[in-house]
Amino acid sequence: MAHWHQGLRTCRRLVAAGALAVAALTGAPLPVQAQVAVVVNGDPVTTFDIEQRIKLIQLTQPKVPTRQQVVDELIDEKLKIQLIRRYSIEGMDKDVDNAFSNMARRMRLSPQQFVELLGKSGILPGTLKSRIRAEITWSNVIRGRYQSSFQINDKDILAKLEAKNTDEKELVGYDYTLRPILFVV
């Protein structure tokens, strides 16, 4: 049992060292202490995630939402991202990178310059990419799942028109004539 705890501590140290190395290589700011604020189906939402999202929203929107609204948005995002795993959607990284590059291009920046701009504001690129991934996933799932309900046959259109025509025959209609009136004062 003690050997297992020692292995767990070693694993945690390796993960922490790896995170520090990645942050040092990418020039990303290091989180001092990130506490888990909410757990969504086993995926944690940390206080660092909340702070990052607040900073991102401050850049993009004039009205900053409350902390609870940001937490709710992150919970929704985690649920959307979990759909990737459930439906085994592949190729999302390429779509996210393309969307990220398009955002940079619209700002007349290269993706690297865009990453640097986000870094100056204290935002990790992963924060924005996570948001993009959730939106792309959600739109793909909705389009795929409800695609059949969005398709309308010609027969359905004709049936609705015929039903409308029979209803109109039973109703009494009035014709109004509008004429302009000019008052001279």
Buried (B, 14 or more C-beta within 10 A) or exposed (E): EEEEEEEEEEEEEEEEEEEEEEBEEEEBEEBEEBEEBBEBEEBEBBBBBBBBBBBBBBEEEEEEBEBEEBBEBBBEBBBBBBBBEEEEBEEBEEBBEEBBBEBBEEEEBEBEEBBEBBBEEBBBBBBBBBBBBBBBBBEBBEEEEEEEEEEEEEEEEEEEEEEEEEEEEEEEEEEEEEEEEEEEE
